[in-house]
Amino acid sequence: MSLVNHSELKRITGDIKIANEFFPALEDKVEKIIKDAIKRAKANQRTTLMERDV
């Protein structure tokens, strides 16, 4: 499963090229952010992720 929409990222970057190695690195970073947000929500006894968890 992809957490990052490649087409949308390319639209955002415009004329800046994106190396193939960039996508897995970004996917890893996004996954870590999500896992950290889950830990924070659980630590605050919530089952809903909120903006403050990011």
The 8 nearest C-alpha neighbors of each residue, nearest first, counted from 0:
[[1, 2, 3, 26, 4, 30, 23, 27],
 [0, 2, 3, 4, 26, 5, 23, 22],
 [1, 3, 26, 0, 4, 29, 30, 25],
 [4, 2, 1, 5, 26, 8, 25, 22],
 [3, 5, 7, 6, 8, 2, 1, 9],
 [6, 4, 8, 7, 3, 9, 22, 10],
 [7, 5, 9, 8, 4, 10, 11, 3],
 [8, 6, 10, 9, 4, 5, 11, 3],
 [7, 9, 5, 11, 10, 6, 12, 4],
 [8, 10, 6, 12, 7, 11, 5, 13],
 [11, 9, 7, 8, 13, 12, 6, 5],
 [12, 10, 8, 9, 13, 7, 6, 14],
 [13, 11, 9, 15, 10, 8, 14, 16],
 [12, 14, 10, 11, 15, 9, 16, 8],
 [13, 15, 16, 12, 9, 10, 11, 17],
 [16, 14, 12, 13, 17, 9, 11, 10],
 [15, 17, 14, 18, 12, 9, 13, 19],
 [16, 18, 19, 21, 15, 9, 12, 22],
 [19, 17, 20, 21, 16, 22, 15, 23],
 [18, 20, 21, 22, 17, 23, 24, 16],
 [21, 19, 18, 22, 23, 24, 17, 25],
 [20, 22, 24, 18, 19, 23, 25, 17],
 [21, 23, 25, 24, 20, 19, 26, 18],
 [24, 22, 26, 25, 21, 20, 27, 19],
 [23, 25, 27, 21, 22, 26, 28, 20],
 [24, 26, 28, 22, 27, 23, 21, 29],
 [25, 27, 23, 29, 24, 28, 22, 30],
 [28, 26, 30, 24, 25, 29, 23, 31],
 [27, 29, 25, 31, 30, 26, 32, 24],
 [30, 28, 32, 26, 31, 27, 25, 33],
 [29, 31, 33, 27, 28, 32, 26, 34],
 [32, 30, 34, 28, 33, 29, 35, 27],
 [33, 31, 29, 35, 30, 34, 36, 28],
 [32, 34, 36, 30, 31, 35, 37, 29],
 [35, 33, 37, 31, 36, 32, 30, 38],
 [34, 36, 38, 32, 37, 33, 31, 39],
 [37, 35, 52, 33, 39, 34, 38, 53],
 [38, 36, 34, 40, 35, 39, 41, 33],
 [39, 37, 35, 41, 36, 40, 42, 34],
 [38, 40, 42, 36, 37, 41, 52, 43],
 [41, 39, 45, 37, 43, 42, 38, 48],
 [40, 42, 44, 38, 43, 45, 39, 37],
 [43, 41, 39, 44, 40, 38, 45, 37],
 [42, 44, 40, 41, 45, 39, 38, 46],
 [45, 43, 41, 42, 40, 46, 39, 47],
 [46, 44, 40, 41, 47, 43, 42, 48],
 [45, 47, 40, 41, 48, 44, 37, 43],
 [46, 48, 45, 49, 40, 37, 41, 44],
 [49, 47, 40, 52, 37, 46, 36, 50],
 [48, 50, 51, 52, 47, 53, 40, 36],
 [51, 49, 52, 53, 48, 36, 47, 40],
 [50, 52, 49, 53, 48, 36, 39, 40],
 [53, 51, 36, 50, 49, 39, 48, 40],
 [52, 51, 36, 50, 32, 49, 33, 35]]
